[in-house]
Amino acid sequence: MSNAQKSPSRKQPNRGASGHRITRADRLKRWMARHRYEARDALTRLLQMPASALMTLSMLAVALAVPGFLLTLLINFEQLTPTTELKPQLAVYLKPATDAKRVDQISREMLLRDDLLSVELISPDTGAADFRERSELGGLLELFETNPLPAVILLVPRDEDPASLQTMQQSLFAIEEVDTVELDIEWLVRLAAILNSFERISVILSLLLALTVLLVVANTIRTMIGNRLEEIEVSLLMGATSRWVRRPFLYAGLWYGLFGALLSIVLIYLALILVESPLREMTELYLGAFELQGLGFQGVVSVLALGSVLGWGGAYLAVSRQLTQFEPQ
């Protein structure tokens, strides 16, 4: 039997090029590796030009710090709006001739009303004691044979609407023993108007300065693109996609926005330190105690996120505009 006949008829292995299947996990790893490289490269290029980068970051920080500071002040001023500790109040002054039993009866009738949160009766004796303790003129009460101070009922309404409060004020005059009713609401109306105006101004400034951040980043990225025009042209001629060309500049804009936001947070807290003392003196006229609030964790995260998004957006606008110059006519 020949050798050809004796050779086994088994399948010979394929010694040519073998195929390799790329899984989704491999694609994800490569995608993440490319983005990590582009992010590091963009950060390295930014650190290689510290003077110009610091100037750009300073402009971004100021543009982000102004609305952040104003909104932080607004949050602090809102502590002056009515809360459970500070409500608009009606002071009902009874006629001095009203006897104690009738005063007690009127206060009990007030307690049964559903439109009142609280009722506090200040008797003439209690009022006199408080006047002696808190006023330097307390000794004048000794000149009178009888206590000249009337009984006062302090009412805190449920409805804080100014029109409703004024209606309640007028209705209390229907009680025969009521001498006068004082409504401490004027400061509340003025404060609400000031806060509303301040809020609108803050929103408008925030929008204008956000646009400023976009323009600053776009102009900075445009300059970076101008310095790398030859590199971009060669890359496009070799088949690079617009996404590949755009990616490093997007990360550069992201770093500018993020670092600018970090610097703006520092400026905001420095500004709050400067205004803390006069602001506390002013607000303590309305509140017994006032604690200046900073951005807080959510505020810091919001500023960082806003700066990053604006930086990314400004870079995207700049790169997209420049890439149109390389498209075939």
ROMARTI-421081 format. One record per residue (C-alpha): residue number from 1; residue in one letter; z, x, y. Coordinates in steps of 0.2 Angstrom, whole numbers, always signed. Layout:
# ROMARTI-421081
(node NUM, "A", (Z, X, Y))
...
This chain:
# ROMARTI-421081
(node 1, "M", (+0, +0, +0))
(node 2, "S", (-5, +7, +17))
(node 3, "N", (+7, +10, +31))
(node 4, "A", (-1, -4, +41))
(node 5, "Q", (+3, -16, +27))
(node 6, "K", (+20, -10, +26))
(node 7, "S", (+25, -11, +44))
(node 8, "P", (+36, -26, +47))
(node 9, "S", (+29, -41, +57))
(node 10, "R", (+44, -42, +70))
(node 11, "K", (+42, -46, +88))
(node 12, "Q", (+40, -30, +99))
(node 13, "P", (+51, -30, +115))
(node 14, "N", (+43, -32, +132))
(node 15, "R", (+43, -15, +140))
(node 16, "G", (+35, -21, +156))
(node 17, "A", (+43, -27, +172))
(node 18, "S", (+57, -39, +169))
(node 19, "G", (+62, -54, +180))
(node 20, "H", (+79, -56, +189))
(node 21, "R", (+85, -73, +194))
(node 22, "I", (+94, -73, +211))
(node 23, "T", (+108, -85, +211))
(node 24, "R", (+115, -95, +225))
(node 25, "A", (+130, -84, +225))
(node 26, "D", (+119, -69, +227))
(node 27, "R", (+110, -77, +242))
(node 28, "L", (+127, -82, +250))
(node 29, "K", (+133, -64, +248))
(node 30, "R", (+118, -56, +256))
(node 31, "W", (+118, -69, +270))
(node 32, "M", (+136, -65, +274))
(node 33, "A", (+133, -46, +273))
(node 34, "R", (+118, -48, +285))
(node 35, "H", (+129, -58, +297))
(node 36, "R", (+144, -46, +296))
(node 37, "Y", (+132, -31, +299))
(node 38, "E", (+124, -40, +315))
(node 39, "A", (+141, -44, +321))
(node 40, "R", (+148, -27, +320))
(node 41, "D", (+132, -19, +327))
(node 42, "A", (+133, -31, +342))
(node 43, "L", (+151, -27, +345))
(node 44, "T", (+148, -8, +344))
(node 45, "R", (+134, -10, +357))
(node 46, "L", (+145, -19, +368))
(node 47, "L", (+159, -6, +367))
(node 48, "Q", (+146, +8, +370))
(node 49, "M", (+144, +2, +388))
(node 50, "P", (+161, -2, +394))
(node 51, "A", (+158, -2, +413))
(node 52, "S", (+145, -15, +413))
(node 53, "A", (+153, -25, +399))
(node 54, "L", (+170, -25, +409))
(node 55, "M", (+161, -32, +424))
(node 56, "T", (+153, -46, +415))
(node 57, "L", (+169, -50, +406))
(node 58, "S", (+178, -51, +422))
(node 59, "M", (+166, -64, +429))
(node 60, "L", (+167, -74, +413))
(node 61, "A", (+186, -73, +413))
(node 62, "V", (+187, -79, +431))
(node 63, "A", (+174, -93, +428))
(node 64, "L", (+185, -99, +413))
(node 65, "A", (+202, -96, +420))
(node 66, "V", (+199, -107, +436))
(node 67, "P", (+197, -124, +426))
(node 68, "G", (+210, -119, +413))
(node 69, "F", (+223, -116, +427))
(node 70, "L", (+219, -132, +435))
(node 71, "L", (+220, -142, +419))
(node 72, "T", (+236, -133, +415))
(node 73, "L", (+243, -138, +432))
(node 74, "L", (+237, -156, +429))
(node 75, "I", (+247, -157, +413))
(node 76, "N", (+262, -151, +422))
(node 77, "F", (+260, -163, +436))
(node 78, "E", (+259, -177, +423))
(node 79, "Q", (+277, -174, +420))
(node 80, "L", (+280, -183, +436))
(node 81, "T", (+272, -199, +430))
(node 82, "P", (+283, -213, +424))
(node 83, "T", (+291, -210, +407))
(node 84, "T", (+306, -217, +398))
(node 85, "E", (+317, -206, +410))
(node 86, "L", (+308, -210, +426))
(node 87, "K", (+302, -228, +428))
(node 88, "P", (+298, -238, +444))
(node 89, "Q", (+314, -247, +448))
(node 90, "L", (+320, -262, +458))
(node 91, "A", (+336, -262, +467))
(node 92, "V", (+343, -279, +470))
(node 93, "Y", (+357, -279, +484))
(node 94, "L", (+368, -294, +483))
(node 95, "K", (+376, -302, +499))
(node 96, "P", (+394, -294, +502))
(node 97, "A", (+402, -311, +501))
(node 98, "T", (+397, -314, +483))
(node 99, "D", (+412, -315, +472))
(node 100, "A", (+414, -304, +457))
(node 101, "K", (+412, -318, +444))
(node 102, "R", (+395, -323, +452))
(node 103, "V", (+389, -305, +452))
(node 104, "D", (+393, -303, +434))
(node 105, "Q", (+384, -320, +430))
(node 106, "I", (+369, -314, +439))
(node 107, "S", (+368, -298, +430))
(node 108, "R", (+370, -307, +413))
(node 109, "E", (+356, -318, +417))
(node 110, "M", (+345, -303, +421))
(node 111, "L", (+350, -296, +404))
(node 112, "L", (+342, -311, +395))
(node 113, "R", (+325, -308, +404))
(node 114, "D", (+311, -302, +392))
(node 115, "D", (+301, -293, +407))
(node 116, "L", (+315, -281, +410))
(node 117, "L", (+319, -265, +400))
(node 118, "S", (+336, -262, +407))
(node 119, "V", (+349, -269, +419))
(node 120, "E", (+363, -259, +427))
(node 121, "L", (+376, -267, +438))
(node 122, "I", (+384, -256, +451))
(node 123, "S", (+400, -264, +458))
(node 124, "P", (+406, -261, +476))
(node 125, "D", (+420, -250, +469))
(node 126, "T", (+408, -240, +459))
(node 127, "G", (+396, -238, +473))
(node 128, "A", (+410, -232, +485))
(node 129, "A", (+416, -219, +472))
(node 130, "D", (+399, -212, +470))
(node 131, "F", (+396, -212, +489))
(node 132, "R", (+412, -202, +492))
(node 133, "E", (+407, -190, +478))
(node 134, "R", (+389, -187, +483))
(node 135, "S", (+389, -188, +502))
(node 136, "E", (+398, -178, +515))
(node 137, "L", (+401, -195, +524))
(node 138, "G", (+411, -202, +511))
(node 139, "G", (+427, -201, +522))
(node 140, "L", (+419, -215, +533))
(node 141, "L", (+423, -228, +521))
(node 142, "E", (+442, -226, +525))
(node 143, "L", (+438, -232, +542))
(node 144, "F", (+435, -250, +535))
(node 145, "E", (+448, -262, +530))
(node 146, "T", (+437, -268, +515))
(node 147, "N", (+424, -260, +505))
(node 148, "P", (+407, -263, +515))
(node 149, "L", (+396, -259, +501))
(node 150, "P", (+388, -273, +491))
(node 151, "A", (+385, -275, +473))
(node 152, "V", (+369, -268, +467))
(node 153, "I", (+359, -272, +451))
(node 154, "L", (+346, -259, +446))
(node 155, "L", (+331, -267, +436))
(node 156, "V", (+318, -257, +426))
(node 157, "P", (+303, -268, +423))
(node 158, "R", (+292, -267, +407))
(node 159, "D", (+276, -269, +417))
(node 160, "E", (+273, -255, +428))
(node 161, "D", (+258, -262, +437))
(node 162, "P", (+261, -261, +456))
(node 163, "A", (+255, -279, +458))
(node 164, "S", (+267, -286, +445))
(node 165, "L", (+281, -276, +452))
(node 166, "Q", (+278, -284, +469))
(node 167, "T", (+277, -301, +462))
(node 168, "M", (+294, -298, +453))
(node 169, "Q", (+301, -292, +469))
(node 170, "Q", (+296, -308, +478))
(node 171, "S", (+303, -319, +464))
(node 172, "L", (+320, -311, +465))
(node 173, "F", (+322, -317, +483))
(node 174, "A", (+323, -335, +476))
(node 175, "I", (+341, -331, +470))
(node 176, "E", (+353, -337, +484))
(node 177, "E", (+365, -322, +483))
(node 178, "V", (+351, -309, +484))
(node 179, "D", (+351, -301, +501))
(node 180, "T", (+337, -289, +499))
(node 181, "V", (+326, -281, +485))
(node 182, "E", (+320, -263, +487))
(node 183, "L", (+305, -258, +476))
(node 184, "D", (+303, -239, +474))
(node 185, "I", (+284, -239, +471))
(node 186, "E", (+276, -231, +486))
(node 187, "W", (+278, -213, +479))
(node 188, "L", (+272, -219, +462))
(node 189, "V", (+256, -226, +470))
(node 190, "R", (+253, -210, +480))
(node 191, "L", (+256, -199, +465))
(node 192, "A", (+244, -208, +454))
(node 193, "A", (+231, -207, +467))
(node 194, "I", (+234, -188, +469))
(node 195, "L", (+233, -185, +450))
(node 196, "N", (+217, -195, +448))
(node 197, "S", (+209, -186, +462))
(node 198, "F", (+215, -169, +455))
(node 199, "E", (+209, -174, +438))
(node 200, "R", (+191, -178, +444))
(node 201, "I", (+191, -162, +454))
(node 202, "S", (+196, -152, +439))
(node 203, "V", (+182, -160, +428))
(node 204, "I", (+169, -156, +441))
(node 205, "L", (+174, -138, +443))
(node 206, "S", (+175, -136, +424))
(node 207, "L", (+157, -142, +422))
(node 208, "L", (+151, -131, +436))
(node 209, "L", (+160, -116, +430))
(node 210, "A", (+154, -119, +412))
(node 211, "L", (+137, -119, +419))
(node 212, "T", (+141, -102, +427))
(node 213, "V", (+147, -95, +411))
(node 214, "L", (+130, -100, +403))
(node 215, "L", (+120, -92, +417))
(node 216, "V", (+130, -76, +417))
(node 217, "V", (+129, -73, +398))
(node 218, "A", (+110, -78, +398))
(node 219, "N", (+107, -65, +412))
(node 220, "T", (+117, -52, +403))
(node 221, "I", (+107, -55, +386))
(node 222, "R", (+91, -55, +396))
(node 223, "T", (+95, -38, +402))
(node 224, "M", (+99, -32, +384))
(node 225, "I", (+82, -39, +378))
(node 226, "G", (+73, -30, +391))
(node 227, "N", (+80, -14, +385))
(node 228, "R", (+75, -17, +367))
(node 229, "L", (+57, -24, +370))
(node 230, "E", (+48, -11, +360))
(node 231, "E", (+60, -13, +346))
(node 232, "I", (+57, -32, +346))
(node 233, "E", (+38, -30, +347))
(node 234, "V", (+38, -18, +332))
(node 235, "S", (+49, -29, +322))
(node 236, "L", (+38, -45, +325))
(node 237, "L", (+23, -35, +321))
(node 238, "M", (+31, -30, +304))
(node 239, "G", (+34, -48, +300))
(node 240, "A", (+51, -51, +306))
(node 241, "T", (+56, -69, +310))
(node 242, "S", (+62, -76, +326))
(node 243, "R", (+78, -80, +318))
(node 244, "W", (+80, -62, +313))
(node 245, "V", (+76, -55, +330))
(node 246, "R", (+88, -68, +339))
(node 247, "R", (+103, -65, +328))
(node 248, "P", (+110, -49, +336))
(node 249, "F", (+109, -56, +353))
(node 250, "L", (+118, -72, +348))
(node 251, "Y", (+132, -61, +341))
(node 252, "A", (+132, -52, +358))
(node 253, "G", (+134, -68, +367))
(node 254, "L", (+148, -73, +356))
(node 255, "W", (+158, -57, +359))
(node 256, "Y", (+155, -59, +377))
(node 257, "G", (+161, -77, +377))
(node 258, "L", (+176, -73, +366))
(node 259, "F", (+182, -58, +375))
(node 260, "G", (+180, -67, +392))
(node 261, "A", (+190, -81, +386))
(node 262, "L", (+204, -69, +380))
(node 263, "L", (+204, -61, +397))
(node 264, "S", (+204, -79, +406))
(node 265, "I", (+220, -83, +396))
(node 266, "V", (+229, -68, +403))
(node 267, "L", (+224, -73, +420))
(node 268, "I", (+230, -91, +418))
(node 269, "Y", (+247, -85, +412))
(node 270, "L", (+248, -73, +427))
(node 271, "A", (+244, -87, +439))
(node 272, "L", (+257, -98, +431))
(node 273, "I", (+270, -85, +433))
(node 274, "L", (+266, -84, +452))
(node 275, "V", (+267, -103, +455))
(node 276, "E", (+281, -106, +443))
(node 277, "S", (+295, -104, +457))
(node 278, "P", (+287, -115, +471))
(node 279, "L", (+281, -128, +458))
(node 280, "R", (+299, -130, +451))
(node 281, "E", (+306, -132, +468))
(node 282, "M", (+294, -145, +473))
(node 283, "T", (+295, -155, +456))
(node 284, "E", (+314, -155, +456))
(node 285, "L", (+313, -167, +471))
(node 286, "Y", (+307, -180, +459))
(node 287, "L", (+314, -174, +442))
(node 288, "G", (+332, -168, +438))
(node 289, "A", (+324, -154, +428))
(node 290, "F", (+307, -147, +426))
(node 291, "E", (+300, -134, +414))
(node 292, "L", (+283, -127, +417))
(node 293, "Q", (+271, -128, +402))
(node 294, "G", (+258, -116, +398))
(node 295, "L", (+242, -118, +388))
(node 296, "G", (+251, -120, +371))
(node 297, "F", (+243, -116, +354))
(node 298, "Q", (+230, -130, +356))
(node 299, "G", (+225, -125, +373))
(node 300, "V", (+223, -106, +369))
(node 301, "V", (+212, -111, +354))
(node 302, "S", (+202, -123, +365))
(node 303, "V", (+199, -109, +378))
(node 304, "L", (+193, -97, +365))
(node 305, "A", (+182, -110, +356))
(node 306, "L", (+174, -115, +373))
(node 307, "G", (+171, -97, +378))
(node 308, "S", (+163, -93, +361))
(node 309, "V", (+152, -108, +362))
(node 310, "L", (+146, -105, +380))
(node 311, "G", (+143, -87, +376))
(node 312, "W", (+133, -91, +360))
(node 313, "G", (+124, -105, +370))
(node 314, "G", (+119, -94, +384))
(node 315, "A", (+113, -80, +373))
(node 316, "Y", (+102, -93, +363))
(node 317, "L", (+94, -99, +379))
(node 318, "A", (+90, -81, +385))
(node 319, "V", (+83, -76, +368))
(node 320, "S", (+73, -92, +366))
(node 321, "R", (+65, -90, +383))
(node 322, "Q", (+61, -72, +380))
(node 323, "L", (+53, -75, +362))
(node 324, "T", (+40, -87, +370))
(node 325, "Q", (+32, -71, +378))
(node 326, "F", (+28, -64, +361))
(node 327, "E", (+20, -80, +354))
(node 328, "P", (+1, -79, +352))
(node 329, "Q", (-8, -87, +366))
